Amino acid sequence: MPISLQKGQKVDLTKGNPGLKNIMVGLGWDVNKYDGGADFDLDAAAFLLGENGQTPTTDEFVFYGNLKHKSGAVEHMGDNLTGEGDGDDEQIVVNLQKIPANVVRIAFTVTIYEAEERRQNFGQVSNAYIRIVDSDTNQELIRYDLGEDFSIETAVVVGEIYRHNGEWKFNAIGSGFQGGLAALCANYGIETC
């Protein structure tokens, strides 16, 4: 049974799961009924961060426009343009052993594509979650349901994995941003997205 987390909780990922090498980060959401005329397109991404909380280069930003990190450690499994259906809407796979030594944390985010133009925000999104699955056993290890804490935000840092004393841990963040993907990129040291 997976560990269910609340916002701000941190939990060991590898210490309690010795031998864990490959994880799948599943992100899912539903769109509330609304009459805006445009489809919702939510996009998951991963920012590979150094000690300073910034991406060393733009290559450490894995998203629909850069599906695989050059190390092979992080791979986005493709853009879901509608988010319809049950289960994960987008998935990112991570090989913990291939993560470069200069990367100490990986932030997993979700943004709304063209949110400003389409007048959309996370107040119109429900049932958002992140889950961590052991890819080798297909066992769900961790789940964090974001709840309905958002209104005008157009980007959310959902959670992150990070190194701590040689082990990997997970942090349930659930922090919203206005300004969409550009705001996240600026936060993590990427000048243009």
C-alpha contacts under 8 A as a table, 3 or more apart, distances in Angstrom:
res1	aa1	res2	aa2	distance
1	M	140	E	7.18
1	M	141	L	7.18
2	P	140	E	5.47
2	P	141	L	4.46
2	P	142	I	4.92
2	P	143	R	6.42
3	I	141	L	6.16
3	I	142	I	4.72
3	I	143	R	6.17
4	S	142	I	6.03
4	S	143	R	4.93
4	S	144	Y	5.80
4	S	145	D	7.94
5	L	9	Q	6.10
5	L	10	K	7.98
5	L	142	I	7.39
5	L	143	R	6.27
5	L	144	Y	4.98
5	L	145	D	7.49
5	L	172	A	6.80
6	Q	9	Q	5.70
6	Q	144	Y	6.47
6	Q	145	D	7.51
6	Q	146	L	7.98
6	Q	172	A	6.78
7	K	144	Y	7.73
7	K	146	L	7.35
7	K	172	A	5.25
7	K	173	I	5.67
7	K	174	G	6.13
8	G	171	N	6.58
8	G	172	A	5.24
8	G	173	I	5.44
8	G	174	G	7.81
9	Q	171	N	5.94
9	Q	172	A	5.56
9	Q	173	I	7.83
10	K	169	K	6.89
10	K	170	F	5.56
10	K	171	N	4.39
10	K	172	A	6.39
11	V	169	K	5.62
11	V	170	F	5.38
11	V	171	N	6.67
12	D	15	K	5.76
12	D	16	G	6.34
12	D	167	E	7.69
12	D	168	W	6.49
12	D	169	K	4.33
12	D	170	F	6.34
13	L	16	G	6.25
13	L	17	N	6.46
13	L	167	E	7.55
13	L	168	W	5.43
13	L	169	K	4.70
13	L	170	F	6.19
14	T	17	N	4.79
14	T	18	P	5.69
14	T	19	G	7.39
14	T	20	L	5.90
14	T	167	E	5.81
14	T	168	W	5.41
14	T	169	K	6.94
15	K	18	P	5.87
15	K	167	E	6.19
15	K	168	W	7.41
17	N	20	L	5.71
20	L	23	I	7.70
20	L	96	L	7.96
20	L	134	D	6.95
21	K	95	N	5.79
21	K	96	L	5.30
21	K	97	Q	6.20
21	K	134	D	7.94
22	N	93	V	7.28
22	N	94	V	5.75
22	N	95	N	4.56
22	N	96	L	6.11
22	N	134	D	6.15
22	N	135	S	5.38
22	N	136	D	6.55
23	I	93	V	5.82
23	I	94	V	5.25
23	I	95	N	6.52
23	I	96	L	7.57
23	I	132	I	6.46
23	I	133	V	5.44
23	I	134	D	4.74
23	I	135	S	4.97
23	I	136	D	7.84
24	M	91	Q	6.65
24	M	92	I	5.82
24	M	93	V	4.36
24	M	94	V	6.20
24	M	132	I	5.80
24	M	133	V	5.08
24	M	134	D	6.49
24	M	135	S	5.73
25	V	91	Q	5.59
25	V	92	I	5.09
25	V	93	V	6.02
25	V	94	V	7.60
25	V	130	I	6.84
25	V	131	R	5.74
25	V	132	I	4.82
25	V	133	V	6.49
26	G	88	D	5.34
26	G	89	D	7.40
26	G	90	E	6.13
26	G	91	Q	4.56
26	G	92	I	6.59
26	G	130	I	5.64
26	G	131	R	5.19
26	G	132	I	6.47
26	G	133	V	7.69
27	L	44	A	7.20
27	L	88	D	5.33
27	L	89	D	5.94
27	L	90	E	5.48
27	L	91	Q	6.16
27	L	128	A	7.41
27	L	129	Y	5.74
27	L	130	I	4.60
27	L	131	R	6.59
28	G	83	G	7.62
28	G	87	G	6.58
28	G	88	D	4.57
28	G	89	D	4.70
28	G	90	E	6.67
28	G	127	N	7.54
28	G	128	A	5.46
28	G	129	Y	5.43
28	G	130	I	6.67
29	W	83	G	6.93
29	W	88	D	7.81
29	W	89	D	6.88
29	W	125	V	6.77
29	W	126	S	6.09
29	W	127	N	5.24
29	W	128	A	4.08
29	W	129	Y	6.54
30	D	83	G	6.91
30	D	84	E	7.44
30	D	125	V	5.79
30	D	126	S	5.19
30	D	127	N	5.76
30	D	128	A	6.75
31	V	40	F	7.34
31	V	124	Q	6.09
31	V	125	V	4.55
31	V	126	S	6.00
32	N	124	Q	5.30
32	N	125	V	5.59
32	N	126	S	6.38
33	K	124	Q	7.80
34	Y	124	Q	7.51
36	G	118	R	7.41
36	G	119	R	7.52
38	A	118	R	6.32
39	D	82	T	6.99
40	F	81	L	7.67
40	F	82	T	6.27
40	F	83	G	7.83
40	F	112	I	7.14
40	F	113	Y	7.50
40	F	120	Q	7.70
41	D	80	N	7.49
41	D	81	L	5.07
41	D	82	T	5.57
41	D	83	G	7.10
41	D	112	I	5.93
41	D	113	Y	5.45
42	L	80	N	7.74
42	L	81	L	7.15
42	L	82	T	7.64
42	L	83	G	7.23
42	L	110	V	6.47
42	L	111	T	5.55
42	L	112	I	4.51
42	L	113	Y	5.91
43	D	63	F	7.74
43	D	64	Y	7.51
43	D	79	D	6.77
43	D	80	N	7.53
43	D	90	E	7.62
43	D	110	V	5.32
43	D	111	T	5.26
43	D	112	I	6.30
43	D	113	Y	6.78
44	A	63	F	6.66
44	A	64	Y	7.97
44	A	79	D	8.00
44	A	90	E	6.43
44	A	91	Q	7.75
44	A	108	F	7.08
44	A	109	T	5.53
44	A	110	V	4.40
44	A	111	T	6.63
45	A	61	F	7.35
45	A	62	V	5.69
45	A	63	F	4.54
45	A	64	Y	7.53
45	A	76	H	7.48
45	A	92	I	7.92
45	A	108	F	5.78
45	A	109	T	5.24
45	A	110	V	6.35
46	A	61	F	6.00
46	A	62	V	5.12
46	A	63	F	6.56
46	A	92	I	7.86
46	A	106	I	6.30
46	A	107	A	5.52
46	A	108	F	4.64
46	A	109	T	6.29
47	F	55	T	6.70
47	F	60	E	5.98
47	F	61	F	4.76
47	F	62	V	6.41
47	F	106	I	5.47
47	F	107	A	5.13
47	F	108	F	6.66
47	F	188	Y	7.53
48	L	54	Q	7.96
48	L	55	T	5.82
48	L	60	E	5.03
48	L	61	F	6.38
48	L	103	V	5.98
48	L	104	V	7.74
48	L	105	R	6.15
48	L	106	I	4.55
48	L	107	A	6.67
49	L	52	N	7.51
49	L	53	G	5.36
49	L	54	Q	5.08
49	L	55	T	4.59
49	L	56	P	6.85
49	L	60	E	7.40
49	L	103	V	5.26
49	L	104	V	6.10
49	L	105	R	5.28
49	L	106	I	5.89
49	L	107	A	7.57
49	L	188	Y	7.66
50	G	53	G	5.47
50	G	54	Q	5.71
50	G	55	T	6.10
50	G	56	P	6.39
50	G	102	N	5.71
50	G	103	V	4.71
50	G	104	V	5.41
50	G	105	R	6.86
51	E	54	Q	7.50
51	E	102	N	7.56
51	E	103	V	7.34
51	E	104	V	6.13
53	G	105	R	7.98
53	G	188	Y	6.57
54	Q	187	N	7.74
54	Q	188	Y	4.55
54	Q	189	G	5.13
55	T	58	T	6.78
55	T	60	E	5.79
55	T	61	F	7.30
55	T	188	Y	5.90
55	T	189	G	5.99
55	T	190	I	7.03
56	P	60	E	6.78
57	T	60	E	5.79
57	T	190	I	7.56
58	T	61	F	5.68
58	T	190	I	6.22
59	D	62	V	7.37
59	D	66	N	7.90
59	D	69	H	6.71
59	D	70	K	7.45
60	E	69	H	6.55
61	F	66	N	7.27
61	F	69	H	7.75
62	V	65	G	7.59
62	V	66	N	5.26
62	V	67	L	5.59
62	V	68	K	6.19
62	V	69	H	6.34
62	V	74	V	7.33
62	V	75	E	7.07
62	V	76	H	6.63
63	F	66	N	5.19
63	F	67	L	5.45
63	F	76	H	6.22
64	Y	67	L	5.62
64	Y	76	H	7.06
64	Y	78	G	6.26
64	Y	79	D	5.67
66	N	69	H	7.51
67	L	75	E	5.62
67	L	76	H	4.82
67	L	77	M	7.11
67	L	78	G	7.15
68	K	72	G	6.42
68	K	73	A	7.96
68	K	74	V	5.94
68	K	75	E	4.33
68	K	76	H	6.24
69	H	72	G	5.37
69	H	73	A	6.34
69	H	74	V	5.44
69	H	75	E	6.37
70	K	73	A	7.75
71	S	74	V	7.65
71	S	98	K	6.50
71	S	99	I	7.03
71	S	100	P	7.12
72	G	75	E	6.92
72	G	95	N	7.63
72	G	98	K	6.76
73	A	93	V	7.98
73	A	94	V	5.43
73	A	95	N	4.78
73	A	96	L	6.73
73	A	97	Q	7.52
73	A	98	K	4.76
73	A	99	I	5.11
73	A	100	P	7.90
74	V	92	I	6.92
74	V	93	V	5.77
74	V	94	V	4.58
74	V	95	N	6.55
74	V	99	I	7.71
75	E	92	I	5.57
75	E	93	V	5.28
75	E	94	V	6.58
76	H	90	E	7.99
76	H	91	Q	6.25
76	H	92	I	4.40
76	H	93	V	6.50
77	M	90	E	6.97
77	M	91	Q	5.53
77	M	92	I	5.75
77	M	93	V	7.31
78	G	90	E	6.89
78	G	91	Q	7.49
79	D	90	E	6.66
80	N	83	G	5.94
80	N	89	D	6.28
80	N	90	E	6.23
83	G	89	D	5.24
84	E	89	D	7.47
85	G	89	D	7.91
86	D	89	D	7.88
88	D	91	Q	6.72
95	N	98	K	5.54
95	N	99	I	6.81
96	L	99	I	5.56
99	I	103	V	6.71
100	P	103	V	5.55
101	A	104	V	7.22
103	V	106	I	7.53
104	V	162	Y	5.65
104	V	163	R	5.40
105	R	160	E	6.69
105	R	161	I	5.55
105	R	162	Y	4.03
105	R	163	R	6.35
106	I	160	E	5.38
106	I	161	I	5.39
106	I	162	Y	6.42
107	A	157	V	6.84
107	A	158	V	7.69
107	A	159	G	6.04
107	A	160	E	4.27
107	A	161	I	6.75
108	F	157	V	6.04
108	F	158	V	5.78
108	F	159	G	5.48
108	F	160	E	5.69
109	T	155	A	7.25
109	T	156	V	5.58
109	T	157	V	4.37
109	T	158	V	5.34
109	T	159	G	7.25
110	V	155	A	5.79
110	V	156	V	5.36
110	V	157	V	6.62
110	V	158	V	7.00
111	T	154	T	5.91
111	T	155	A	4.22
111	T	156	V	6.36
111	T	180	G	5.78
111	T	181	L	5.97
112	I	115	A	5.26
112	I	120	Q	7.41
112	I	121	N	7.07
112	I	122	F	7.91
112	I	154	T	5.67
112	I	155	A	6.46
112	I	180	G	6.60
112	I	181	L	7.89
113	Y	180	G	7.74
114	E	117	E	5.46
114	E	118	R	6.11
115	A	118	R	5.17
115	A	119	R	5.60
115	A	120	Q	4.78
115	A	121	N	6.39
115	A	154	T	6.38
115	A	180	G	7.14
116	E	119	R	4.95
116	E	120	Q	6.45
117	E	120	Q	7.96
120	Q	124	Q	7.05
120	Q	154	T	7.36
121	N	124	Q	5.86
121	N	125	V	7.43
121	N	151	S	6.65
121	N	152	I	5.33
121	N	153	E	5.53
121	N	154	T	4.87
122	F	125	V	4.94
122	F	126	S	7.88
122	F	150	F	5.61
122	F	151	S	5.70
122	F	152	I	6.35
122	F	153	E	5.56
122	F	154	T	5.83
122	F	155	A	7.58
123	G	126	S	7.75
123	G	148	E	7.33
123	G	149	D	7.93
123	G	150	F	5.18
123	G	151	S	3.82
123	G	152	I	6.12
123	G	153	E	7.38
124	Q	151	S	7.54
125	V	128	A	7.17
126	S	147	G	7.27
126	S	148	E	6.47
127	N	145	D	6.97
127	N	146	L	7.22
127	N	147	G	6.63
127	N	148	E	7.84
128	A	145	D	6.05
128	A	146	L	5.57
128	A	147	G	6.94
129	Y	143	R	7.13
129	Y	144	Y	5.56
129	Y	145	D	4.30
129	Y	146	L	5.56
129	Y	158	V	7.82
130	I	143	R	5.86
130	I	144	Y	5.39
130	I	145	D	6.65
130	I	158	V	6.88
130	I	159	G	7.42
131	R	140	E	7.07
131	R	141	L	7.50
131	R	142	I	5.44
131	R	143	R	4.25
131	R	144	Y	6.29
132	I	140	E	5.98
132	I	141	L	5.62
132	I	142	I	5.07
132	I	143	R	6.49
133	V	138	N	6.08
133	V	139	Q	5.50
133	V	140	E	4.19
133	V	141	L	5.46
133	V	142	I	7.15
134	D	137	T	5.62
134	D	138	N	5.33
134	D	139	Q	5.31
134	D	140	E	6.34
134	D	141	L	6.77
135	S	138	N	5.02
135	S	139	Q	7.35
140	E	143	R	7.65
144	Y	172	A	6.52
146	L	149	D	7.48
146	L	158	V	7.61
146	L	174	G	6.18
150	F	153	E	6.24
150	F	176	G	6.99
152	I	178	Q	7.01
153	E	156	V	7.37
153	E	176	G	5.58
153	E	177	F	5.20
153	E	178	Q	4.68
153	E	179	G	7.65
153	E	180	G	7.69
154	T	176	G	7.39
154	T	177	F	6.20
154	T	178	Q	5.30
154	T	179	G	6.26
154	T	180	G	4.76
155	A	176	G	5.77
155	A	177	F	5.05
155	A	178	Q	6.36
155	A	179	G	7.17
155	A	180	G	4.74
155	A	181	L	6.47
155	A	183	A	7.94
155	A	184	L	7.28
156	V	174	G	6.39
156	V	175	S	5.51
156	V	176	G	4.33
156	V	177	F	5.97
157	V	173	I	6.40
157	V	174	G	5.65
157	V	175	S	5.21
157	V	176	G	6.41
158	V	172	A	6.65
158	V	173	I	5.46
158	V	174	G	4.57
158	V	175	S	6.67
159	G	170	F	7.19
159	G	171	N	5.56
159	G	172	A	4.60
159	G	173	I	4.72
159	G	174	G	6.48
160	E	170	F	5.70
160	E	171	N	5.31
160	E	172	A	6.85
160	E	173	I	7.25
161	I	168	W	6.43
161	I	169	K	5.45
161	I	170	F	4.40
161	I	171	N	6.29
162	Y	168	W	5.43
162	Y	169	K	5.37
162	Y	170	F	6.44
162	Y	171	N	7.82
163	R	166	G	6.15
163	R	167	E	5.55
163	R	168	W	4.61
163	R	169	K	6.36
164	H	167	E	5.28
164	H	168	W	6.07
164	H	169	K	6.82
177	F	180	G	6.80
177	F	183	A	6.89
177	F	184	L	7.39
178	Q	183	A	6.83
179	G	182	A	6.12
179	G	183	A	4.93
179	G	184	L	7.88
180	G	183	A	5.55
180	G	184	L	6.74
181	L	184	L	5.11
181	L	185	C	6.13
181	L	193	C	6.99
182	A	185	C	5.09
182	A	186	A	6.16
182	A	192	T	6.94
182	A	193	C	5.92
183	A	186	A	5.18
183	A	187	N	6.15
184	L	187	N	4.96
184	L	188	Y	6.29
185	C	188	Y	5.18
185	C	189	G	6.10
185	C	190	I	4.84
185	C	191	E	6.71
185	C	192	T	6.99
185	C	193	C	6.42
186	A	189	G	5.14
186	A	190	I	5.42
186	A	191	E	5.96
186	A	192	T	7.72
187	N	190	I	7.66
190	I	193	C	7.13
